[in-house]
């Protein structure tokens, strides 16, 4: 992925628009991260008004978006959500992007514009929970999931509101740049490097009412002991809770079951070891808690739709190591695509 076009229209939401700019538009070459050819585009260049009472001046029309590797659709006001009122020029850009196998990513209500183009028919998608019912009514051919942060179906990614858009951007960057570079980007943003798309939009207690009740010490211990066979009973004992209470609290605080959260952390750790070390697959499987190379391969196939060898060939640190693996990065272009659900 080298070129990124962000589509804005009158009434765009500044925060969600800024998320795309932050994720794809900054020069991070000093951190060893490749830059994208990033442009903001609009159907009619000139002044574009935000919904917050200020405007921006956009120089580029949609022509760049017809060739971009990624097309980002910013949120739009309700009057643009229906097929009858959406700008046909924008819809055509989205259809053409999907037809040529480019990435399409929408933030919050931008998913309505993607749905209006027809490319979501028969696919899974999400949007902000406040608008999910409206989207399901307006586009019954789209399988709307109101409970997740983001959904990837093929090379189309739709996300819920505000911060979930940033999670979706990092999810895409992880597929294009690998786990280590994406973690660098997240650190620079001062945000968590990974929240699963399957995590619930609602987190009952974002901050514990009493610091001593936080599960953070338990999750920190889990991350330090990924190679161990960690059961809910063992984790509950660490938290000084019954297994049932622990499982309920964990799901409320983290939006995922302990097993799903732990499985995803093991995948992330394995990704980083494949990128940064020359360890064999059996050792990586042991260090990340999968036990054997066969189980590691099964989880990579299920969660990332690729093999550990293909992942290393694409994202490992040196060109020599990639060539030694005998697989060119281009051959695994679709190999890092994540599944819609976290593995349980």
C-alpha positions in Angstrom: 0.0 0.0 0.0 1.6 3.3 -1.2 -1.3 5.7 -1.9 -4.1 6.8 0.3 -7.1 9.0 -0.5 -9.4 10.3 2.2 -12.8 11.5 0.9 -14.5 14.4 2.6 -17.8 16.0 1.9 -19.8 18.9 3.5 -20.7 18.1 7.0 -17.8 15.8 7.7 -16.9 14.9 11.3 -13.5 16.5 12.3 -12.4 13.9 14.8 -12.9 10.9 12.5 -11.4 12.8 9.6 -8.4 13.6 11.8 -8.0 9.9 12.6 -7.4 9.1 9.0 -4.9 11.9 8.7 -3.1 10.8 11.8 -2.9 7.2 10.8 -1.9 7.6 7.2 -0.8 11.2 6.6 2.1 11.8 9.0 5.8 11.6 8.0 7.2 8.8 10.2 10.3 8.1 8.1 12.5 9.0 11.1 11.1 6.0 12.9 11.8 3.7 9.9 8.2 3.7 8.8 7.5 4.2 5.1 5.4 7.2 4.1 2.2 7.1 2.0 1.3 9.3 -0.8 -1.6 10.8 1.1 -4.2 13.2 -0.3 -7.5 14.6 0.9 -10.1 14.6 -2.0 -13.6 15.8 -2.5 -16.1 15.7 -5.4 -15.9 19.5 -5.9 -12.6 21.0 -4.8 -12.6 24.1 -2.7 -14.2 24.9 0.6 -15.6 21.9 2.5 -17.6 22.6 5.6 -17.3 20.5 8.8 -20.2 19.8 11.1 -18.5 21.8 13.8 -18.7 25.2 12.2 -15.3 25.5 10.5 -14.2 24.6 7.0 -11.1 23.3 5.2 -9.9 24.0 1.7 -9.5 20.8 -0.4 -7.4 21.1 -3.6 -7.9 17.6 -5.1 -10.9 16.2 -6.8 -11.7 12.4 -6.9 -9.3 11.5 -9.7 -6.5 10.5 -7.3 -9.0 8.2 -5.5 -9.6 6.2 -8.6 -6.0 5.0 -8.4 -5.3 5.0 -4.7 -4.4 1.7 -2.9 -6.7 2.8 0.0 -9.8 4.8 -0.1 -11.0 6.2 3.3 -14.6 7.3 3.6 -15.2 9.9 6.3 -18.5 10.2 8.1 -21.2 12.2 6.4 -24.5 13.8 7.5 -27.7 11.8 7.4 -28.9 13.4 4.2 -26.1 11.6 2.3 -26.8 8.1 3.8 -29.4 6.9 1.3 -28.6 5.7 -2.2 -30.9 8.4 -3.6 -29.1 11.2 -1.9 -25.5 10.0 -1.8 -23.1 11.6 -4.3 -22.9 9.2 -7.3 -19.3 10.3 -8.0 -18.2 9.1 -4.6 -20.2 5.8 -5.0 -18.4 5.2 -8.3 -15.0 5.7 -6.6 -15.9 3.1 -4.0 -17.2 0.6 -6.6 -14.1 1.0 -8.7 -11.8 0.6 -5.7 -13.5 -2.8 -4.8 -13.4 -3.9 -8.4 -9.6 -3.3 -8.7 -9.0 -4.9 -5.3 -8.0 -1.8 -3.4 -8.7 -1.3 0.2 -11.8 0.6 1.3 -12.1 1.8 4.9 -15.0 3.7 6.5 -15.2 5.4 9.8 -18.4 5.6 11.8 -21.3 6.7 9.5 -19.0 6.6 6.5 -20.2 3.0 6.3 -23.6 4.3 5.0 -21.8 5.7 2.0 -20.0 2.4 1.4 -23.3 0.6 1.7 -25.0 3.0 -0.7 -22.5 2.0 -3.4 -23.8 -1.6 -3.1 -20.4 -3.2 -2.4 -21.5 -4.3 1.1 -24.5 -6.3 -0.1 -24.0 -9.8 1.2 -21.1 -8.8 3.4 -20.7 -8.1 7.1 -20.3 -4.5 8.3 -20.6 -2.3 11.3 -21.2 1.3 12.2 -21.7 3.4 15.3 -24.2 1.6 17.6 -26.5 4.6 17.5 -26.9 4.1 13.7 -26.8 0.3 13.4 -30.6 -0.1 13.4 -31.0 2.6 10.7 -28.3 0.9 8.6 -30.0 -2.5 8.9 -33.3 -1.0 7.8 -31.9 1.0 4.9 -29.6 -1.8 3.6 -31.2 -5.1 4.5 -28.7 -7.0 2.2 -25.9 -5.9 4.5 -25.2 -8.0 7.6 -24.9 -5.3 10.2 -23.1 -6.2 13.5 -23.8 -3.4 16.0 -21.6 -4.9 18.8 -18.1 -4.8 17.4 -15.4 -2.1 17.0 -14.7 -2.9 13.3 -15.3 -5.6 10.7 -13.2 -6.7 7.8 -14.8 -8.5 4.9 -12.4 -9.0 2.1 -10.6 -5.7 1.6 -13.4 -3.6 3.0 -13.2 -2.5 6.6 -16.0 -0.7 8.3 -15.7 0.7 11.9 -17.8 2.1 14.7 -17.5 5.7 16.0 -14.6 7.8 16.9 -11.8 5.8 18.5 -12.9 2.6 16.8 -11.9 4.2 13.6 -8.4 4.5 14.9 -8.5 0.8 15.9 -9.5 -0.1 12.3 -6.7 2.0 10.8 -4.1 0.2 13.0 -5.7 -3.1 12.1 -5.1 -2.3 8.4 -1.6 -1.0 9.0 -0.8 -4.2 10.8 -1.6 -6.1 7.6 0.4 -3.8 5.4 3.4 -3.0 7.6 3.5 -5.8 10.2 3.0 -5.9 13.9 6.3 -4.2 14.9 6.0 -1.1 12.7 2.3 -0.7 13.7 3.3 -0.9 17.3 5.7 2.0 16.7 2.9 4.0 15.2 0.7 3.3 18.1 3.3 4.2 20.6 3.8 7.6 18.8 0.1 8.1 19.0 0.1 7.0 22.7 -2.7 4.6 22.1 -3.0 0.8 22.7 -1.5 -1.0 19.7 -4.3 -3.6 19.4 -8.0 -3.8 20.1 -9.8 -6.7 18.4 -12.5 -5.9 15.9 -14.7 -8.4 17.8 -14.4 -6.5 21.0 -17.7 -5.0 22.1 -18.4 -1.3 21.5 -19.8 -1.2 25.1 -17.3 -1.6 27.9 -19.1 -1.5 31.2 -16.3 -0.1 33.2 -13.6 1.7 31.1 -11.9 2.7 34.4 -12.4 0.7 37.6 -14.1 2.5 40.3 -11.5 1.3 42.8 -7.9 0.9 41.6 -7.4 -2.2 43.6 -10.2 -3.9 41.7 -8.4 -3.4 38.3 -7.6 -6.6 36.4 -4.5 -5.0 34.9 -2.1 -6.9 37.2 -3.6 -10.1 35.9 -3.4 -9.2 32.3 0.2 -8.0 32.8 1.0 -11.4 34.3 -0.7 -13.1 31.4 1.4 -11.3 28.9 4.6 -12.2 30.8 3.5 -15.9 30.8 2.0 -16.5 27.4 3.9 -19.8 27.1 2.0 -21.3 30.1 -1.3 -23.1 29.8 -3.5 -20.5 31.5 -6.9 -21.6 32.6 -9.7 -19.4 33.8 -9.5 -21.1 37.2 -5.8 -20.1 37.5 -6.4 -16.5 36.4 -9.4 -16.2 38.7 -7.2 -17.3 41.6 -4.6 -14.6 40.6 -7.4 -12.1 40.7 -8.8 -13.5 44.0 -12.2 -14.1 42.5 -14.3 -17.0 41.7 -14.0 -18.3 38.1 -17.5 -17.1 37.2 -17.0 -13.6 38.7 -13.6 -13.3 37.0 -15.0 -14.3 33.6 -17.8 -11.8 33.9 -15.6 -9.0 35.1 -13.0 -9.7 32.4 -15.7 -9.5 29.6 -17.1 -6.3 31.1 -13.7 -4.6 31.4 -12.1 -5.9 28.1 -15.0 -6.6 25.8 -13.8 -10.1 25.2 -13.6 -13.5 27.0 -10.3 -14.3 28.7 -9.7 -17.1 26.2 -10.3 -14.8 23.2 -8.1 -12.0 24.6 -5.3 -14.4 25.4 -5.4 -16.1 22.0 -5.1 -12.7 20.3 -2.1 -11.7 22.5 -0.4 -15.0 21.6 -0.9 -14.3 17.9 0.5 -10.8 18.3 3.6 -12.1 20.2 4.2 -14.7 17.5 3.9 -12.0 14.8 6.6 -9.9 16.5 8.9 -12.9 17.0 8.6 -13.8 13.3 9.4 -10.2 12.3 12.3 -9.6 14.7 14.0 -12.9 15.2 15.2 -15.9 13.3 13.8 -18.4 15.8 12.3 -21.6 14.3 8.6 -22.2 14.3 8.7 -24.7 17.1 10.4 -22.2 19.4 8.1 -19.4 18.4 5.1 -21.7 19.1 6.5 -22.5 22.5 7.3 -18.8 23.4 3.9 -17.6 22.3 2.0 -20.4 24.1 0.8 -22.5 21.1 2.8 -25.5 22.1 3.7 -26.7 18.6 4.4 -25.4 15.1 1.3 -27.2 13.9 -1.0 -25.4 16.3 0.7 -22.1 15.5 0.0 -22.7 11.8 -3.6 -23.5 12.5 -4.1 -20.3 14.4 -2.3 -18.2 11.8 -4.5 -19.7 9.1 -7.7 -19.1 11.1 -6.9 -15.6 12.4 -4.6 -14.1 9.8 -5.4 -16.2 6.7 -1.8 -16.9 6.1 1.1 -19.1 7.2 3.9 -18.2 9.6 6.4 -18.7 6.9 4.6 -16.4 4.5 4.1 -13.8 7.2 7.9 -13.8 8.0 8.7 -13.5 4.3 6.6 -10.4 4.1 7.4 -8.6 7.3 10.8 -9.8 8.7 13.4 -7.2 9.1 15.9 -7.9 6.4 15.6 -8.5 2.7 18.1 -11.3 2.9 15.8 -13.2 5.3 12.8 -12.7 3.1 14.7 -14.0 0.1 15.9 -17.0 2.1 12.3 -17.8 2.9 11.7 -18.2 -0.8 8.5 -16.2 -0.8 8.1 -12.7 -2.2 6.1 -10.2 -0.3 3.8 -9.7 -3.3 2.7 -13.3 -3.2 1.3 -12.8 0.2 -0.6 -9.6 -0.5 -3.8 -11.1 0.8 -2.2 -13.3 3.3 -2.4 -11.0 6.4 -6.1 -10.4 6.2 -7.7 -10.8 9.6 -10.9 -12.8 10.2 -14.0 -11.0 11.4 -13.9 -12.6 14.9 -11.1 -13.0 17.5 -10.2 -16.7 17.9 -11.6 -18.2 21.1 
